[in-house]
Amino acid sequence: MNVNRTTSFPVRVLAALLLLAPTLDVGGCATNPVTGRKQISLVSEGKELQMGAEADPAVISEYGLYDDPDLQRYVDGIGQRLGKVSHLPSLTWHFRVLDSPVVNAFAIPGGYIYITRGIVAYMDSDAQLAGVLGHEIGHVTARHSAQQITRQEIAGLGVLAGAVFVSAFRPYSGIAQEGLGLLFLKYSRDNETQADELGVGYATKADYDPRVIPSTYATLKRIGERTGSSLPGFLSTHPDPGDREVRTTQLSNAAASSAHRPLNIDGAGYRQHVGGVVFGDDPRAGYFIANRFYHPQLKFQMIFPQGWETANQPSQVVAANTSAGSMQLTLVKSDDASLSPADYVASLQKKGEILQASGRSENFRDYPAWVGAVQAKTGQGQQDFVAGWVRTRPGEFLQVIGQPKSQSASDQILSSIRSIAALTDPARINVTPDRVEFHPAPRTAPFSEIWAAIGGSALGLEDGAILNSTRPGTVIASGTPIKTVKKGTRPTS
């Protein structure tokens, strides 16, 4: 849970891409920038710009921007170079690195392209990054989101048919799921193939060597296999990465042979910007030891029910037990720093965000709180919840919403709320994340020997090989830069 997240009660990150979709006549036509052909479209180009501008703040609020201005400028620089050679060179493009360990990249209409620090860590060169950004640019220039919205509407599904709402009251099935809370439309296989073609084309036109792009898909496939998932996050709506590796190899070889000019890979430049990037979960934004949650930045701790699954997500901490229920922890803020927890609950009632509240003010060991039961209107109608608001600073409250399935589960949630206390232990506050770093291979030898010789990485051999796009038995030349992960510091018990 990031310290900078600000959410409301109930938290609603609406699928803005669909909410803003216009209800025009089916007969509306638009010219596709890529093909130059007229096509039926319910979404004008102006509306796409509006959709992107509305959705962008929700994306940033949910994931957060990665706090590295140099890396942000670097990615934006490559992205802008690609945008200028795309089919929409005059569009105002926006490229952002999100603070998430998930291996992912996506685009929304209007020229907004996002990649995570998670996927940045696994690439090896400017050219590989250009391939990923170019693919996402292709989704925008070919107007794939507009096409999918139009298909849904014509099919009678409605543009909000699959809308995803993230609220304080959502059921937490599949608690470990990764998602923005925005609905990313699933592109067709033809859309993905076209985006691959466009991405290779844009990278080549911008003088990046597209022949390194296929290795990205080989790495992504291995990540998926390693984690037990057939497809990692980046590929969840994409064709099989093995097929894409073959397809993009053919495309990139053809594009490179017809370029008739020098094409750049620039692994050294990439390493210069990626060295030091946070790898995996960042404990400064909260971490679990068993069922105890510690947040170094907000300086609080909390005990979750024993035996419940837990997940620290970008904008919330969630816990669930199939037979007992679910609960959600978020940070909420008020413009009025003088409000007590009871005052804050009263303000929610006044605004209609909760319908009824029955509870009492309490004084925990370190904080004042309000604990009780509330009723609110959700997508499933009016529902009752166990809830608590704990004021940790003036104008800031830890909000806990629980949906128990039994009195015993209700007691567990209430006990968890009452466990919230200040975090003062320096060992649990002064934590550091794992970070990417580079070391030259000390000699010519198989990667497995090089990895052992360098030592000190937070990753094992197989994961290290995947990170370096190689195999344990592959012979590595002396002096070759080897990407490792320097282990951060955090208590384990």
C-alpha positions in Angstrom: 0.0 0.0 0.0 1.7 3.2 -1.2 1.9 6.1 1.2 0.8 8.5 -1.5 -2.4 6.8 -2.4 -5.6 8.7 -1.5 -8.9 6.9 -1.8 -12.4 7.6 -0.7 -15.2 5.5 0.8 -16.4 3.7 -1.2 -13.3 3.6 -3.4 -14.4 3.5 -7.0 -11.9 3.4 -9.8 -14.4 3.1 -12.7 -13.4 1.7 -16.1 -13.1 5.2 -17.5 -12.3 4.0 -21.0 -15.8 2.6 -21.3 -17.7 5.0 -19.2 -16.8 7.8 -21.5 -17.5 5.9 -24.7 -20.1 7.8 -26.7 -23.5 6.5 -27.7 -23.4 7.6 -31.3 -25.3 6.0 -34.2 -24.0 2.7 -35.4 -23.6 4.3 -38.8 -20.8 6.6 -37.7 -17.6 6.2 -39.7 -14.0 7.2 -39.0 -10.7 6.8 -41.0 -8.2 4.4 -39.5 -4.8 6.2 -39.2 -3.0 3.0 -40.0 -5.0 1.5 -42.9 -6.4 4.8 -44.3 -9.7 3.0 -44.6 -13.1 4.1 -43.4 -14.6 1.9 -40.6 -17.7 1.9 -38.5 -16.8 3.5 -35.2 -18.8 4.6 -32.2 -15.8 6.5 -30.8 -14.5 9.6 -32.4 -10.8 10.6 -32.2 -11.8 13.5 -30.0 -13.5 11.1 -27.6 -10.4 8.9 -27.5 -8.4 11.9 -26.3 -11.0 12.5 -23.6 -11.1 8.9 -22.6 -7.3 8.8 -22.1 -7.2 12.1 -20.2 -9.9 10.8 -17.8 -8.4 7.4 -17.3 -4.7 8.4 -16.9 -5.2 9.9 -13.3 -6.9 6.6 -12.3 -4.0 4.6 -13.6 -1.5 6.7 -11.8 -3.5 6.7 -8.6 -3.8 2.9 -8.6 -0.2 1.9 -9.5 1.8 5.1 -8.8 4.6 6.5 -10.9 8.1 5.0 -10.2 10.1 7.6 -8.3 13.1 7.9 -10.7 12.9 11.1 -12.8 15.9 10.0 -14.9 14.3 6.7 -15.8 11.0 8.4 -16.6 12.8 10.9 -18.9 14.7 8.1 -20.6 11.6 6.0 -21.3 9.7 9.0 -22.5 12.6 10.0 -24.8 12.5 6.6 -26.6 8.7 6.7 -26.6 8.6 10.2 -28.2 11.1 9.1 -30.8 8.8 6.3 -31.7 5.7 8.4 -31.6 7.1 10.8 -34.2 7.6 8.0 -36.8 4.2 6.4 -36.0 0.9 7.0 -38.0 0.0 9.7 -35.5 3.2 11.9 -35.3 1.3 15.0 -34.2 -0.5 13.2 -31.3 0.7 14.3 -27.8 2.1 11.1 -26.5 2.6 10.2 -22.8 4.9 7.5 -21.6 5.0 6.5 -17.9 6.9 4.0 -15.8 4.6 2.6 -13.1 5.8 1.5 -9.7 4.8 -2.1 -9.9 6.9 -5.3 -9.9 4.4 -6.9 -12.2 5.8 -7.6 -15.7 3.4 -5.6 -17.7 2.9 -2.9 -20.4 -0.4 -1.5 -21.8 -1.9 1.5 -23.6 -5.1 3.4 -23.3 -6.6 5.7 -26.0 -5.4 9.2 -26.6 -1.7 8.3 -26.6 -1.1 7.0 -23.0 1.5 4.2 -22.8 2.5 2.5 -19.5 5.3 0.1 -18.6 6.1 -1.2 -15.2 9.5 -1.2 -13.5 8.9 -5.0 -13.4 9.2 -5.3 -17.2 12.0 -2.7 -17.4 14.2 -5.0 -15.3 13.9 -7.9 -17.7 14.9 -6.0 -20.9 18.5 -5.6 -22.1 18.6 -2.7 -24.5 17.1 0.5 -25.9 16.0 -1.6 -28.9 14.1 -4.1 -26.8 12.3 -1.2 -24.9 11.5 0.4 -28.3 9.9 -2.9 -29.4 7.6 -3.0 -26.3 6.7 0.7 -26.5 6.2 0.4 -30.3 3.7 -2.5 -29.9 1.6 -0.4 -27.4 1.8 2.6 -29.7 0.4 0.4 -32.4 -2.7 -0.4 -30.4 -3.3 3.4 -30.2 -2.6 4.3 -33.8 -4.7 1.4 -35.1 -7.5 2.5 -32.7 -7.9 -1.0 -31.3 -9.8 0.1 -28.2 -12.3 2.0 -30.3 -12.8 -1.1 -32.5 -13.4 -3.3 -29.4 -15.9 -0.8 -27.9 -17.7 -0.6 -31.2 -17.9 -4.4 -31.6 -19.3 -4.7 -28.1 -22.0 -2.1 -28.7 -23.0 -3.6 -32.0 -23.2 -7.0 -30.5 -25.6 -5.7 -27.9 -23.3 -6.2 -25.0 -23.1 -2.5 -24.1 -19.9 -0.6 -23.5 -20.2 -1.1 -19.8 -21.0 -4.8 -20.0 -17.6 -5.8 -18.6 -16.8 -2.7 -16.6 -14.7 -3.4 -13.5 -15.3 -1.5 -10.3 -12.8 -1.5 -7.6 -14.6 -0.5 -4.4 -14.3 -1.0 -0.7 -17.0 -3.6 -1.1 -15.8 -5.9 -3.9 -15.6 -9.6 -3.2 -12.0 -10.7 -3.1 -12.0 -14.0 -5.1 -8.5 -14.6 -6.5 -6.9 -12.4 -3.9 -3.5 -12.4 -5.6 -4.9 -11.0 -8.8 -3.1 -8.0 -10.4 -5.2 -5.3 -11.9 -5.7 -1.7 -12.2 -9.3 -1.6 -11.6 -9.7 -0.2 -15.1 -11.1 -2.4 -17.8 -8.4 -3.2 -20.4 -10.3 -4.4 -23.4 -9.1 -7.7 -24.6 -7.8 -7.2 -28.1 -8.4 -9.8 -30.8 -5.6 -11.9 -32.2 -5.7 -9.8 -35.4 -5.3 -6.7 -33.2 -2.2 -8.2 -31.5 -0.7 -9.3 -34.8 -1.2 -5.9 -36.3 0.4 -4.2 -33.2 3.4 -6.6 -33.5 3.8 -5.5 -37.1 3.5 -1.8 -36.2 5.8 -2.1 -33.3 8.5 -3.7 -35.4 8.0 -1.0 -38.1 8.0 1.9 -35.7 11.2 0.7 -33.9 13.0 0.2 -37.3 11.9 3.7 -38.6 13.3 5.2 -35.3 16.6 3.4 -36.1 16.4 0.7 -33.5 17.4 -2.8 -34.5 14.1 -4.9 -34.4 16.0 -8.2 -34.4 16.3 -8.1 -30.6 12.5 -7.8 -30.1 11.8 -11.6 -30.4 14.0 -12.3 -27.4 11.6 -10.2 -25.3 8.9 -12.7 -25.9 11.2 -15.7 -25.2 12.0 -14.1 -21.8 8.3 -13.4 -21.1 7.4 -17.0 -21.9 10.1 -18.3 -19.4 8.8 -15.9 -16.7 5.3 -17.3 -17.1 6.6 -20.9 -17.0 8.7 -20.2 -14.0 5.8 -18.6 -12.0 3.4 -21.4 -12.9 1.4 -19.2 -15.2 0.9 -19.9 -18.8 1.1 -16.2 -19.5 2.7 -13.4 -17.4 0.7 -10.2 -16.9 2.0 -8.5 -20.1 0.7 -11.4 -22.2 -2.6 -12.1 -20.5 -4.6 -10.6 -23.4 -2.0 -11.4 -26.0 -1.2 -14.4 -28.3 1.1 -17.1 -27.0 4.6 -15.7 -26.6 6.1 -18.6 -28.4 4.0 -17.9 -31.5 4.9 -14.2 -31.2 8.6 -15.0 -31.0 8.4 -16.8 -34.3 6.2 -14.2 -35.9 8.3 -11.2 -34.7 11.5 -12.9 -35.8 10.1 -13.0 -39.4 8.9 -9.4 -39.2 12.1 -8.1 -37.7 14.4 -9.8 -40.1 12.5 -8.5 -43.0 12.4 -5.0 -41.6 16.1 -4.9 -40.8 17.1 -6.2 -44.2 15.1 -3.4 -45.9 16.3 -0.6 -43.7 19.6 -0.1 -45.6 21.1 1.9 -42.7 22.8 1.3 -39.3 20.3 0.2 -36.6 21.0 0.7 -32.9 20.7 -1.8 -30.0 22.5 0.2 -27.3 22.7 -2.2 -24.4 25.2 0.1 -22.6 22.8 3.0 -22.6 20.1 0.8 -21.3 22.2 -0.5 -18.4 23.1 3.1 -17.5 19.5 4.0 -16.8 18.2 0.6 -15.4 21.0 0.0 -12.9 19.6 0.5 -9.5 15.9 0.0 -10.4 13.8 -1.6 -7.7 13.2 -5.3 -8.3 10.2 -7.1 -6.9 8.1 -5.9 -4.0 9.3 -2.7 -2.3 9.1 -3.2 1.5 9.1 0.5 2.1 5.5 0.5 0.9 4.6 -2.3 3.3 5.4 -5.9 3.9 4.2 -9.0 5.6 5.9 -11.3 8.1 3.5 -14.2 8.5 0.1 -12.5 9.2 1.7 -9.3 10.6 1.7 -6.2 8.3 4.3 -3.5 8.7 4.3 -0.2 6.9 7.6 1.7 7.3 6.5 4.9 5.5 3.2 5.3 7.3 4.8 3.8 10.5 2.0 1.5 11.6 1.6 -2.2 12.1 -1.4 -4.5 12.0 -2.2 -8.1 12.7 -4.4 -9.9 10.1 -6.5 -12.9 11.0 -4.5 -16.1 11.2 -4.9 -18.4 8.2 -6.3 -15.7 5.9 -4.6 -15.1 2.5 -3.1 -11.6 2.4 -1.8 -9.4 -0.4 -0.2 -5.9 -0.3 -1.4 -4.2 -3.5 -0.6 -0.8 -4.8 -3.6 1.0 -3.3 -4.8 -1.4 -0.7 -4.0 -4.4 1.5 -6.5 -7.2 1.2 -7.1 -10.4 3.1 -9.5 -13.2 2.5 -10.6 -16.6 3.7 -12.9 -18.7 1.6 -15.1 -19.8 4.5 -14.7 -16.7 6.7 -14.9 -13.6 4.4 -12.7 -10.7 3.3 -11.4 -7.4 4.4 -9.6 -4.4 2.9 -7.2 -1.8 4.3 -6.8 1.6 2.6 -5.5 5.0 3.5 -8.1 7.8 3.3 -7.6 11.5 3.7 -9.8 14.4 4.7 -9.3 18.1 3.8 -10.4 18.9 7.4 -7.5 17.9 9.6 -9.5 18.5 12.8 -11.9 15.6 12.2 -12.0 12.8 14.7 -12.7 9.3 13.5 -16.4 9.6 14.5 -16.6 13.0 12.7 -15.2 11.4 9.6 -17.8 8.6 9.7 -20.5 11.3 10.1 -19.1 13.1 7.1 -19.4 9.9 5.0 -23.0 9.6 6.0 -23.7 13.2 5.2 -22.3 12.7 1.7 -24.3 9.5 1.2 -21.2 7.3 0.9 -22.6 5.1 3.7 -26.2 4.8 4.5 -26.1 3.8 8.1 -23.5 3.5 10.8 -23.7 1.8 14.2 -20.6 1.9 16.4 -18.5 3.8 18.9 -15.3 5.8 19.4 -12.5 3.9 20.9 -8.9 4.8 22.0 -6.4 2.2 20.9 -2.9 2.0 22.4 -1.6 4.7 20.0 -4.5 6.0 18.0 -8.1 7.2 18.3 -10.6 5.2 16.3 -14.2 4.5 15.4 -15.3 0.8 15.1 -18.6 -0.7 14.3 -20.9 -1.7 11.5 -22.0 0.2 8.4 -24.5 -0.2 5.6 -23.7 1.0 2.1 -25.1 0.7 -1.4 -22.9 -1.4 -3.8 -23.3 -3.0 -7.2 -25.0 -5.9 -5.4 -27.5 -3.6 -3.6 -27.4 -2.5 0.1 -24.9 -4.5 2.1 -23.7 -4.6 5.7 -20.0 -4.4 6.6 -17.8 -4.4 9.7 -15.7 -1.3 9.5 -13.1 0.8 11.4 -11.4 4.2 10.9 -8.2 4.8 12.8 -6.7 8.3 12.7 -2.9 8.0 12.4 -2.3 11.7 11.6 -4.5 14.8 11.4 -6.7 14.3 8.3 -5.4 10.8 7.7 -7.3 7.6 8.5 -6.6 3.9 8.1 -9.9 2.5 6.8 -10.7 -1.1 7.3 -13.8 -2.6 5.6 -14.7 -6.2 6.3 -17.4 -8.6 4.9 -17.6 -11.5 7.3 -19.5 -14.7 6.7 -20.1 -15.5 10.4 -20.0 -13.9 13.8 -16.6 -15.6 14.4 -15.2 -14.0 11.3 -16.7 -10.6 12.3 -14.9 -11.0 15.7 -11.6 -11.7 13.8 -11.9 -8.6 11.7 -12.7 -6.4 14.7 -9.7 -7.9 16.5 -7.6 -7.1 13.5 -8.8 -3.5 13.4 -8.0 -3.1 17.1 -4.5 -4.5 16.6 -3.4 -1.4 14.6 -0.5 0.3 16.4 2.4 2.7 15.8 5.5 1.1 14.3 8.6 2.3 16.2 11.1 -0.6 15.8 14.0 0.8 13.7 14.7 -2.7 12.3 11.2 -2.8 10.8 11.2 0.8 9.6 14.7 1.0 8.0 14.1 -1.5 5.2 15.5 -1.3 1.7 14.3 -3.0 -1.5 16.2 -5.4 -3.8 17.8 -3.5 -6.8 19.1 -4.4 -10.2 22.9 -4.0 -10.7 25.5 -5.1 -13.2 28.8 -6.9 -12.9 31.3 -7.9 -15.6 31.8 -11.6 -16.1 35.2 -12.3 -14.4 36.1 -15.0 -17.0 34.8 -16.9 -19.9 32.7 -19.8 -18.5 29.2 -21.2 -18.5 26.6 -18.8 -17.0 26.1 -21.1 -14.0 29.8 -20.6 -13.1 29.7 -16.9 -13.7 26.6 -16.5 -11.5 28.2 -18.4 -8.7 31.5 -16.4 -9.0 29.7 -13.1 -8.8 27.5 -14.2 -5.9 25.4 -12.1 -3.6 22.3 -12.0 -5.8 18.8 -12.2 -4.4 17.9 -14.5 -7.2 18.8 -18.2 -7.8 20.5 -19.6 -10.8 17.5 -20.2 -13.0 15.8 -16.9 -12.2 19.2 -15.2 -12.8 19.5 -16.8 -16.2 16.0 -15.6 -17.2 16.9 -12.1 -16.0 19.9 -12.2 -18.4 18.0 -13.8 -21.3 20.4 -16.8 -21.3 20.6 -20.4 -20.1 22.6 -21.8 -17.2 24.9 -23.8 -19.6 25.5 -21.0 -22.1 29.1 -19.9 -22.2 29.5 -16.2 -21.3 32.5 -14.2 -22.6 34.8 -12.5 -20.1 33.7 -8.9 -19.4 30.1 -9.5 -20.5 27.8 -7.4 -18.3 25.8 -9.7 -16.0 22.5 -8.4 -14.5 22.1 -9.3 -10.9 19.8 -8.3 -8.0 21.3 -6.9 -4.9 19.4 -8.1 -1.9 17.8 -5.3 0.2 17.3 -5.4 4.0 14.3 -6.4 5.9 13.5 -8.5 9.0 12.3 -12.0 8.4 10.7 -12.7 11.8 
